[in-house]
Amino acid sequence: MTPQPGTPEPSAARPYMPGYGIRPADQGTGLLPWSWAERRLTGSHDYWLCTVRPDGRPHTMPVWGVWLTGALWFSSSRRSRKYRNLAAHPDCAISTDDPHQPVVLDGRAEVLAGQAEIAAFLAALNAKYDTAYGPDFLDPAVNATFRVRPDSVFGLTDADFTGSPTRWTFGRASR
């Protein structure tokens, strides 16, 4: 798979996982290619979105989404807990739905209001989920369209738990 337009090519390394017997990057499966993670980000049916409540407690909810132009896009009612959490604290984590080959993205959610961006997301959402939502579904006054560009992404395969863990970083400033 070639990187999507807008997707920076990340650097890959072994993540720090003390106590798990993780092998060096040149052993086992080795570092997984970015295309492996992108296939899973694209193909996941559901995603688990983790946000932080105002009192610091975690909040996790499933969302439908699409991997588009190097970011994970999803929508949410402006009245929902996840929207309110992200409005107050946009840092979040999102994971794919496969626990055997998980991909976990860390990033910052941004609300998009441009009609062209919302239309592109809606077209990709309708194509992926075989739906026919119209523009009113993503009315920015009612439902927010979010884009989360990754700061880092983690993945592994349970077939080689100690020899496959990979963390991709995108060169953005750490927060």
C-alpha positions in Angstrom: 0.0 0.0 0.0 1.4 3.4 -0.9 0.9 6.2 1.6 -2.2 8.3 1.1 -1.7 11.9 0.0 -1.1 14.0 3.0 0.4 11.1 5.0 3.9 11.9 6.3 6.1 8.8 6.2 6.7 8.1 9.9 9.9 6.7 11.5 9.6 3.3 13.1 11.2 1.9 16.3 10.6 -0.6 19.1 8.5 0.9 21.8 9.7 0.8 25.4 7.9 -2.1 27.0 9.9 -3.2 30.2 9.1 -6.6 31.6 7.5 -8.0 28.4 10.6 -9.6 26.9 10.5 -7.5 23.8 13.2 -8.4 21.3 15.5 -6.0 19.5 14.1 -4.4 16.3 16.1 -6.8 14.1 14.7 -9.9 15.7 11.4 -11.7 15.4 9.1 -10.2 12.8 11.1 -7.0 13.1 9.7 -3.6 12.8 6.3 -3.7 11.0 6.0 -1.5 7.9 3.8 1.6 8.0 1.7 0.0 5.3 0.7 -2.7 7.8 -0.7 -0.1 10.2 -2.4 1.8 7.4 -4.2 -1.3 6.2 -5.6 -1.8 9.7 -6.5 1.9 10.1 -8.3 1.8 6.8 -10.0 -1.6 7.3 -11.2 -1.4 10.9 -15.0 -1.3 11.1 -15.1 0.3 14.5 -12.6 2.3 16.5 -12.4 2.8 20.2 -12.0 6.5 21.1 -10.5 7.3 24.5 -11.0 10.8 25.9 -10.6 12.4 29.3 -13.5 13.7 31.4 -13.2 17.1 33.1 -12.5 15.3 36.4 -9.7 13.3 34.8 -11.5 10.0 34.5 -11.1 8.2 31.2 -14.0 7.8 28.8 -14.0 5.2 26.0 -16.6 4.9 23.3 -16.8 3.1 19.9 -17.1 5.2 16.8 -17.4 4.7 13.1 -14.6 6.4 11.3 -12.4 6.5 8.2 -8.7 6.8 7.6 -8.5 9.6 5.2 -5.5 11.9 4.1 -3.3 10.6 6.9 -5.7 11.0 9.7 -8.6 9.3 11.4 -11.9 11.1 10.9 -15.2 10.6 12.8 -18.2 12.5 13.9 -20.1 13.1 17.1 -23.1 14.9 18.4 -22.1 18.2 20.0 -24.2 17.2 23.0 -22.3 13.9 23.6 -19.8 13.3 26.4 -17.0 12.5 23.8 -17.6 15.9 22.1 -17.5 17.8 25.4 -14.4 15.9 26.5 -12.6 16.7 23.3 -13.7 20.3 23.3 -12.1 20.7 26.7 -9.1 18.4 26.1 -8.4 17.4 22.5 -5.7 14.9 23.1 -7.0 11.4 22.6 -6.2 7.8 21.8 -8.0 5.7 19.1 -7.6 2.0 18.6 -8.7 -0.3 15.8 -11.2 -3.1 16.5 -8.9 -6.2 16.1 -7.3 -7.2 19.5 -5.0 -9.7 17.7 -3.4 -7.0 15.4 -4.1 -3.8 17.3 -3.2 -0.4 16.0 -3.4 2.5 18.6 -3.1 6.1 17.4 -2.3 9.0 19.8 -3.1 12.5 18.5 -5.1 15.7 18.9 -8.7 16.0 17.7 -9.6 19.0 15.7 -13.1 20.1 14.7 -13.5 20.7 11.0 -16.1 23.2 9.7 -15.2 23.5 6.0 -17.9 22.2 3.8 -15.4 20.6 1.4 -13.7 18.7 4.2 -17.1 17.6 5.6 -18.3 16.5 2.2 -15.1 14.5 1.6 -15.5 12.8 5.0 -19.2 12.1 4.4 -18.5 10.5 1.0 -15.8 8.3 2.5 -18.1 7.3 5.4 -21.0 6.5 3.1 -18.7 4.4 0.8 -17.1 2.5 3.7 -20.3 1.7 5.6 -22.6 1.4 2.6 -24.8 4.2 4.0 -26.5 7.2 2.3 -26.2 9.9 4.9 -26.9 13.3 3.5 -25.3 16.7 4.3 -27.8 17.3 7.1 -26.3 14.3 9.0 -23.1 16.3 9.5 -24.7 19.7 10.1 -21.9 21.5 12.0 -24.4 23.1 14.3 -25.5 19.7 15.5 -22.7 17.2 14.8 -19.0 17.8 14.8 -16.6 16.3 12.3 -13.3 15.5 13.9 -9.9 14.8 12.4 -7.1 13.2 14.4 -3.7 13.4 12.9 -1.3 10.9 14.6 1.5 12.0 16.8 2.4 8.4 17.3 1.0 5.0 16.4 1.6 1.7 18.1 1.0 -1.8 16.6 1.8 -5.4 17.1 0.7 -8.8 16.1 -0.1 -11.4 18.8 1.4 -14.1 16.5 4.8 -12.5 17.4 4.1 -10.5 20.6 7.8 -10.1 21.5 9.2 -9.6 18.0 6.6 -7.3 16.3 5.8 -4.3 18.5 6.4 -1.1 16.5 5.9 2.6 17.3 5.7 5.0 14.5 6.3 8.7 15.1 5.6 11.6 12.8 8.1 14.2 13.8 5.5 16.6 15.4 6.5 18.4 18.5 5.7 16.5 21.7 3.1 17.9 24.0 
